[in-house]
């Protein structure tokens, strides 16, 4: 835990100068501790009910806190919850809230959670991520307009006691409750300002920081929240988040001292970076999967065999070893290795066949589906303009073209926010994407293929047998049996190939060695409240 004795050093001066260089702002007081974070993409929204990206989570999780939060190792620990009890059947959880305030001094109450969860359950809110809360009784029905949001399974017993009723036992609930979709909302602020509540002049937060400024495509500026219950153990005074779409340029800014860290770097630069700035390079396993979505509502992709043809033609080993080059394991299943209570053995049936033979099989499949020189198989492949995605795109285009010259994929590139908007709207044919675990459980990956999870189910995959098996698995309290049922469902989905798994993620962060409190972890969540700067000769004491 970071002590309240703050160091004031030459390192702080570097950060202050970097602030002026990066943002065009006036330098702050020399005693102010300022962290500059590269953050991959521009936020679409900082409203927890309208966000959906990890880059948004990095900011929102610094401003708000749910019943649980993450420790530096990325594990769930109590947040707003001081204590809790669980019924014998695992369906009712009762939380006692800690004594905590919003940044304007108003108390955080159980009603703030009730208000927030009813708001995200209301279809008028348009929350893209509401399906994550379907384990809570009534949320699914409310999100479809079938019941009133007031009927969902959450109620305030008193100001500091919250009762939550689940559809099925959820041993992963503490991890789920760290996610921003479950954060409380300041009802008193939203009642006054409506959708404008998130603006810097209106917003009130219950986390370590509050929003001071947001300049689109430039930076998001957070400042210390003096009302935060653990403010005494928060080191930093200000945090700037920059949308570092160009990770090569961001890496140079880290090396030059303009950024204290960046949450990504190009894999092909790994050897160079390890030579030049070895103390900055942080590479380790990450609980996530890079995958492609196939729009199953389109006639040409309705056949699982055709979807498999596209999946089997891709040379994942080449992508991992020659393009990404940071230790990403090739992926032939959707759920990555290392997920708790899950040893699946799931694998695409053709995974061990050499890729040249797989492409021959793919050609035969497509010919049997009626494609050939007189009827070319044309489709669009949409990809994000960020990270390594532009380097992967021409490789997979060549992989598909290698099936036959009448297989003709067209590349379409978009900004990240637009790309994911299109995926949620079903406005794509084949598209890249990535999924990072929100909590450590196989269901957090498999729910994406449930039909009720549309729009997060980008391919619009609709298999009632899959849905029924996942639902049954979630009602199973024996963890070993639950794992087997989840694995059976995943194999069913992989055989149908609505998603094409490509590689499993690894974390690739550049972190200045003067930043302290950073712990590499599987979920790659690093809340700024735990970060500080290394001591030097000058001390505040």
N, C-alpha and C positions, 0 to 999 in steps of 0.2 A: 504494500500500500504506500502511495506517495505521501511523504510527510508534508506538512504545511510550511516548513522552512524552505523558502524558495531561493534558488541561486540566481544571482544577477551577474552575468559574466560577459566576456567578449563575445561568446557565442550568441548571446541575445542581441548584441549589436549587429551581428551578421544577419540575423533574422529580421531585424528592423529595417536594415538597408534593403534586404530582399523584398520586403513589403513595398517599399517605394518603387523598386525596379519592376515588380510584377504587376502591381495594381494601379500605379499612378497616384496612389494616395500619399498624403503627407506622412512622414515617419512618426510613429507613436513614441510615447515616452520611453526613455532608455531602460526603465525598470519593467516595462511590459514584456511578458513572455508571449511570443507570437509563433505559431506553427503554420507552415505553408505546405499543404497537402495536394499532390497531384491526384486527380480523381476520375480520370478516364473519359467522362462524357458530361454533357450539360444536363442538369436535372430537367425532367419534363414537369414535375411538380414536387413540392415539399409538403404537400398535404398527405399524411400517412395513408389516406384512403384512395388516393389517386396516383400514387407512385408504384413502380414495379421493378426498378433496377437496383443492382447492388450499389451503384454510384449514388443513388438517392438514399439508400439505406445508410450509407456512411455518414451522410449529413443528418438525416432525420434521427438516427440513433444517438447522435451527439446532443440533440435538442430535447428528445422525449425519452421516457422510460416506462416500460410496461410492468406487469406484475413480476416478471423475471427480467434479468438483463444478462449480459455476458461478462465474464471475468477476462483478464488479459489473455488467457489461454483459449478464449472463445467458448467456454463452457457455461451453461446456464446457472445463475446464482440468483438469490432473491433480489428483487428490485423494489417496486412499490409494495410488494407483499412482505409483511413482517413474519407471518407464519400462515399455515394452512392445514386443513384436514381433508381426508378423502373417505367417502363412504365405502362400505365393504364391497359393493358391486363395481366400484371404480367410476361411477357415473356422476357423482356429485362432489364437487370440490368447493370448499368454503375458505375464503382468504380473509385474513385480517391485515388491513393496510397499515403501513408505517405512517407516522406523523410527518407529512411532507406538504410543501406549498407549490403553487404555480409561481412563475417569476414576478407576478404582480402582488404576491403575498396571500392570495386566496388559497384556501386549503384544497388539496387533491382528495376527492371523496370517491366512495363507491359509485355514486351517481355519475361521476365523470366517465367511469368505465361503461356503465349501463348506456349512457348517452352515446358514447363512441361506438359500441358494438351494435346498437340499434341503427345508428347512422350508416355504418358500412353495410349492414344487412338490407337497407332500404334500396330498392332498385333505382330510385331516382338519383342516388349518389353516384351511380355509374362506376363503382369500385372494380377495377380489373382483377383484383386479387382476392375478392370475397370468398372464393372457393377454398382458400386456405383455412377459413373458419367453419367449414361445413361440419367438423366434428362437434361443434356446439349445437345443441338441440334447437331446431327451428330456423337456423341461419339459411340453410339451403332453400327452404320453403319461402322464407321472407324475401330472399334475393330474387325469387321468381314472381313475387307479388301474390303468392298463394295465401299468406297469412300476414298480419300486421307485424311490423318490427317489434312492437311492444310484447309480442308473444314468444320471443326467442328465450332460450334457457339461461338468462342472466338477470339477477335482481340484487338490489341493494337492501340488505337486512337493516343496516343502519349506516351512518356516515363512513365507518371504517370496516364494514363487513360486507363482502361480496360473495354471492353464491353463483356458481356456474354449473349448469347441467349439460351433460354430454350425450351424444347419440350412442356412443360405444366407448368402452374403456380406452384410454389414451395414455399409455405410459410415457409417451414423448411430449406430454402437455407442457412441462416446464420449458422445453426447448421451443415449442410453438409460441409460448407466451413471451418469448424474447423478441418476436417479430413485430415490425412496426404496424402491421394491420391490427394488432391487439392493444395498441397503446391507448391510454385515456385521452380524452379531448376536453379542452376548457369550454364547457357548455356556456358559461357566462360570456365568453368572448365571441363564440360563433353565433350566439343569439343576437349579439349586437352588430356583428360585421358580416355575417353570412359567409359566402365564399371568399370574401376579402380578408378573412381572419388570418390568413397565412402571410399577409404583407408585413414587412418589418415593423411598421408603425403600429400594427394591431396585435401581432402574435404574442402569446404567452406560452411558456414551456415549463416542463417539470424536470428536465434533464440538466446536465452540467452546463449547457450553453444555450443562448438564445440568438435569434436571427437579428443581425444589425443591418445587413445590406445584401442585396442580390442583384448583381449586374450581369445580365444575360450574356453568355459566351465569354465572360471575363472571370468572375469569381463569385462565390458565396462566402460572406463574412459572418462569422459567429463570435460572440463575446461571452465572457463568463456570466453565468446566472448565479448571482449572490444568494438567491433563495434555495438553491439546490441543497438537498439534505446532507450531501457529502462534500459540500463546497470546500471545507477545510482540507480535504485530501485531493483536491483538484489543483494541478500545478499551473496549467496554461491560462492565460488571460484572454487570448484571441486565437481563432483558427480561421485560415483562409483555405477554401477548396477551389481548385482550378480545373476546368474541363480539359484535361490533357489528352485530346484525341490523337495527337501525334506523339507516340510514346518514345520515338527516337529523340525528338526535340525535348521532351520532358526529361529524358535521361541526361541530356546535356545540361538542362537547368538544375538538376540535382547535383551533377558534378561541379557546376559553377557556384553552388551555394544559394541559388535562387529558390529552389524547392528543398524542403527538408526530407521529403519522401515522395515517391510515386508508386501507385498501386499496380504497375505493369511495366514490362520492358520487352522489346522484341527478342525472341528466343535466339535468333541468329547472332545476337550481340553478347551472348552469355560468356563465351570464352574471352572476348575483349574486355568485358566489364570485370571479370574475375582477375584479369591481369592488371587492369588500371585502377580499379577501386574495390578490391576484394572485400573490404569491411562493409560495403554498402549492399552487397548482393545477398538476397534472401530467397532461396528456392526450396520448396518443400511440398509435400502432397496437399491436395486441395479436394474437398468433397464436392465435385461438380463434373459435369459432362458437356462436351461440345458435341452438338448434334445438328442434323438437318431435319426440318419438318417437310412433309409432303402433303399437299392439300388433297385429302381423300374425297372431298366433295366433287372433284373434277372427274369427268368420265375417264380420262386417260390414266388417272391414278387410282381408280376404284378397285383395281385388281391387286391383291397383296403380292402376287408373283411379279407384276411389273414394278412395284415398289422395291421388292427384293432385288430385282435386276439392277436398279440404281445403287442399292446398298452394296451389292457384292462387287461392283466394278471399281470401287474406290480403294486405292492403295494406302491404307492407314499407316502402315509402317514407314512409307516414304514421307508422308505428311509429318509424322511424329519425329522421324530421325533427320530428315533433310530440310524441312521447312520450319518446324517449330523449335526443335533442337534444344529443349530444356527438360527432357526427361518425361514428357507426357506419354503415358501408356496408350497404345492403340485400344479402341473401345469396340467390343462386339456385343455389349449389353448396355442397358440404359443406366442402371444403378451402379455407381462406382464402387470399387473395393474399399473396405474399411468402415462401411456403415454399420452401426451398432446392431447386434442381434440379427445379423443377416449374412448368411454364407450360402449364396444362391446357386452357384454353378451354372447360371444362365449364360447362354452363348448362342450366337447365330449359327444355324446348322451348317453353313458353308464357311465358317470362320477359318478352318484349318486347310482349306483348299488353296493352292497357289492362285494369285490374283489373275494370271493369264488364263487359267482354266475357268475361273469364275466369270471372266468376261465372255468367254465362249458360251457358257451357260446363259449369261445375260442376253447375248444376241439371240439364242434359240428361244428364250422366253418372249422377247419382244417380237420376234418373227411370228411366233405362235399367236401373239396378240394382234397380229395384222399389220405390223410395221415393217418397212423395208424401203428400197430405193424409190418406189412409187408412192409411198406413204411415210415420209420421214417422221421420226419421233422428235418433235420440237417441244421445248419447254423453256421457261425462264428460271434461272437460278438467282435469287436475290441474296445479297450479302451486305454486312455492315462495313462502313468505311473505316472502322477503328481497328486497332491492334494488328494481329497477324491475318485477319480475315481477307484483306485484299491480296495477300500472298497465297492464301489457300485457294481462292476462287479460280484462278486459271489452271491450277493443278487438277482440281476436281472436274473442271470443264474438259481437260485433256483426258482424264480417266474415263469420263462418260463417252467422249468422242472415240475412244479406243475400242468401244464395243463394236461400232460400225460407223462408216462415214455418213450414214443416214440418221444417226443419233446426233442431234444438233441443239445443245444447250446454249442459251443466250444469257450473258452476265448482266445483272442489274445491281447497281450500287446505290445505297442510301445512307443518310445519317442514322445513327443508332436509334434516336427517338422515333423517327419516321418509320424505320424498318420494323420496330416492334409494334407500332400503331397498325401497320399493315398486317402483321401476323395476327394480332388480336382481332382485326376485322375480317380475317380470312382472305385478304386481298393479295394473294401470292400463289405461286405454283410450287416451287421448291425453294426453301430459304434456310439460311444458316441461323444458328442461335446457340445459346448456352444456358445451362441451368446450374445454379449454385444452391447447395442445401440451405434451407431456412432453419432446419433442425435435424438432428442426427437420427433419422429413421427412414427406412426404405419407402414408406408411404409418401414422404415428401417428394419423391421422384415419381412414384407410380400414380399419384393422384392426377398428374398432368395428362394421363391418357384416359381418365374417366370422362364420359361424355358430359356429365354435369359440370365439369371443370372448364368448358368453353366459357370465355374466350382464351383462358390460359392453355387449354388444349388446342394449340394452333392448328394441327392437322384435321381437327373435327373428327377424330377417330371415334367410331361408334360401334362398340362390341359389347352387347348386353352380358355375354358370358364373362368377359373380363371384368365388367363393372360389378357383377354379382359376386365374383370370387374375391375381389379386393374388399368389398363390403363385408363379406363373411370373415375374411382374415382380420379385419379391424374389430370384429366382435369376439375374436379368440384371445383369451387371456393367457393361454399357454404360449410363451414366446417362441419355443421351438416349433410348435405346430403353426403358429402365425407366420413364422419365417418361411416354412415350406409352402404355405398357401400363397404368400406374396411372390415367392419364386415361381410358382406355377403360373401365376398371373403375368409376371414379367416375361416368362418364356412365350406365353400366348401372344403378348404384344410384340415381342421381337420377331416372332414368326410372321406376324402381319405387317411389320415394318412401316408403321405410320411415321415413326422417327428413325432416322439413320444415325446411330451413334458413330462418332468419328474418333475422338480421343477423350481421355479423362484429363481434367485440368491439373496443373500444378500452380502453386502460388509463385509469382515472379515479381517481387517487390524490390525497389531500391530505397534503402533507409539510411540516412546519414548516421554514422556512428555516434554523433553527438546527441541523437534522440534516444532517450531512455524509456523503459517501460514497454517497449515493443516485444511481443512474444509471438513467434511463428505459431499458427494454429490451423486446423483443418478447415475452418469456415472462413478464414481470412477476414475476420472482423476485428478491428483495432479501434476501440473507442478512444477519442482524444483525451478523455478524463484521466486515463492511465499514463499518458505520455508526458515527458518532461525533457529537459536538456541536461547533459552531463555537467558535473561540477567542474569549475576551474578555480583559479587562484582567488577570485573575489566571491564572497559569500554574503548573503543578506544578513546573517546573524552578527 
